[in-house]
């Protein structure tokens, strides 16, 4: 009888340890990329029009078309000074860009650190601060926070495709200089 109890107890301890070890390899971050109820890479222009007031087409220099939020109340709701939706030629949301008060950097950093996987950060006491995060569930590069002493906080939720187009544009223009 004691052997049976020890065997069951031993198996449950080993099982618990195995589950604990396995959980170390599973990233705990499972948040989706749905700022303001909009899923980057899936929300359509028609869905955007139902909820937001924005300007019509304006060519984005990296990829797709810009739609700027024009309603001051909606900007206030998202705590932004300026906001922009970037939609591709198929009408799918590729990026959400927000310009916010630079004093919100630490608050935003704390929120995103808890919700998403950190890719890299650079947060010196003085100067530019940068943080990049990724959503493990959809594998979308979702956020860049850039803090400059003389500018606003810039936050961008973006698909890998939009990020790739941005990097290509940046590389092309650096080689011209």
C-alpha positions in Angstrom: 0.0 0.0 0.0 2.8 2.4 0.9 4.5 1.6 -2.4 1.3 2.5 -4.3 0.8 5.8 -2.4 4.5 6.7 -2.9 4.2 5.8 -6.6 1.1 8.0 -7.2 2.6 10.8 -5.1 5.9 10.6 -7.0 4.1 10.6 -10.4 2.0 13.6 -9.4 5.1 15.5 -8.2 6.9 14.6 -11.4 3.9 15.5 -13.4 3.7 18.9 -11.7 7.4 19.5 -12.3 7.0 18.5 -15.9 4.1 20.9 -16.4 6.1 23.6 -14.6 9.1 23.0 -16.8 6.9 23.0 -20.0 5.3 26.3 -19.0 8.8 27.9 -18.9 9.0 27.3 -22.6 5.6 28.8 -23.4 5.6 32.5 -23.5 2.9 33.9 -21.1 2.0 36.8 -23.4 -1.1 36.0 -25.4 -2.6 39.4 -26.0 -3.9 40.1 -29.4 -3.2 43.2 -31.5 -6.6 44.9 -31.1 -6.1 48.5 -30.0 -9.4 50.3 -29.7 -11.1 47.1 -30.9 -9.3 47.2 -34.2 -7.4 44.1 -35.3 -4.3 45.1 -37.3 -4.0 43.0 -40.4 -7.8 42.1 -40.3 -10.0 45.1 -39.8 -11.4 46.5 -43.0 -11.9 50.1 -44.1 -15.7 49.6 -43.9 -15.3 48.5 -40.2 -13.2 51.6 -39.6 -15.8 53.9 -41.2 -18.5 52.6 -38.8 -16.6 53.7 -35.7 -14.2 56.5 -36.6 -14.3 59.9 -38.3 -11.3 60.4 -40.6 -10.1 62.0 -43.8 -10.2 60.1 -47.0 -7.3 58.8 -49.0 -3.8 60.3 -48.7 -0.9 58.2 -50.0 1.4 56.8 -47.4 5.1 57.1 -48.2 5.9 53.5 -47.1 2.8 51.5 -48.1 -0.9 52.0 -48.6 -3.1 54.9 -47.8 -3.4 57.2 -44.7 -6.7 58.0 -43.0 -6.2 60.7 -40.3 -8.7 60.9 -37.4 -10.3 64.3 -37.6 -12.7 64.2 -34.6 -11.1 65.9 -31.6 -13.3 63.9 -29.2 -12.1 60.6 -30.8 -8.4 61.8 -30.4 -9.1 62.5 -26.8 -10.6 59.0 -26.3 -7.3 57.4 -27.6 -5.2 59.9 -25.6 -3.5 61.1 -28.8 -2.7 64.5 -30.3 -2.8 63.0 -33.8 -3.8 59.5 -35.0 -3.6 57.8 -38.4 -4.9 54.5 -39.9 -2.9 53.0 -42.7 -5.0 50.8 -45.0 -3.6 48.7 -47.9 -5.0 48.6 -51.5 -7.4 45.8 -50.4 -8.9 47.9 -47.7 -7.2 46.0 -44.8 -5.8 47.9 -41.8 -2.0 47.7 -41.8 -1.0 50.1 -39.1 -2.3 52.5 -36.5 0.0 55.4 -35.7 -0.5 57.6 -32.6 1.3 60.8 -31.5 0.9 61.3 -27.8 2.1 63.5 -25.0 5.8 62.4 -24.3 5.1 62.3 -20.6 3.1 59.1 -21.2 6.2 57.1 -22.2 6.7 55.3 -18.9 3.0 54.5 -18.5 2.8 53.1 -22.0 6.0 51.2 -21.6 4.6 49.6 -18.4 1.3 48.6 -20.0 3.0 47.1 -23.1 5.7 45.3 -21.1 2.9 43.4 -19.3 0.8 42.7 -22.4 3.4 41.8 -25.1 6.8 40.2 -25.6 9.6 42.7 -25.5 11.9 42.6 -28.5 14.2 45.4 -27.5 14.3 48.5 -25.4 16.6 51.5 -25.1 15.5 53.7 -22.2 18.3 55.9 -21.0 17.7 58.5 -18.2 18.1 61.3 -20.8 17.6 61.2 -24.5 15.8 59.0 -27.0 13.8 56.1 -25.6 12.7 53.2 -27.8 10.8 50.0 -27.1 9.7 47.3 -29.5 7.2 44.6 -28.8 5.7 41.6 -30.6 2.4 39.8 -30.1 3.2 36.1 -29.9 -0.3 35.0 -31.0 -0.3 36.7 -34.4 3.4 37.3 -34.7 2.8 41.0 -35.6 5.3 43.6 -34.8 3.0 45.8 -32.8 4.6 48.7 -31.2 7.4 51.2 -31.3 7.7 53.9 -28.7 10.1 56.6 -29.6 10.7 59.4 -27.2 12.7 62.5 -28.1 13.3 65.4 -25.8 11.7 67.9 -28.2 8.9 65.8 -29.7 5.9 63.7 -28.9 5.7 60.1 -28.1 5.1 58.0 -31.2 3.3 54.7 -30.9 2.7 52.4 -33.9 0.9 49.1 -34.2 1.8 47.5 -37.5 1.8 44.3 -39.5 5.1 42.6 -40.5 4.3 43.7 -44.1 4.0 47.4 -43.2 7.1 47.2 -41.1 9.0 45.5 -44.0 7.9 48.3 -46.4 9.0 50.9 -43.8 12.4 49.3 -43.4 12.8 49.1 -47.2 11.9 52.8 -47.6 14.4 53.7 -44.8 17.2 51.7 -46.3 16.6 53.1 -49.8 16.7 56.7 -48.6 19.8 56.1 -46.5 21.7 54.8 -49.5 20.7 58.0 -51.5 22.2 60.2 -48.8 
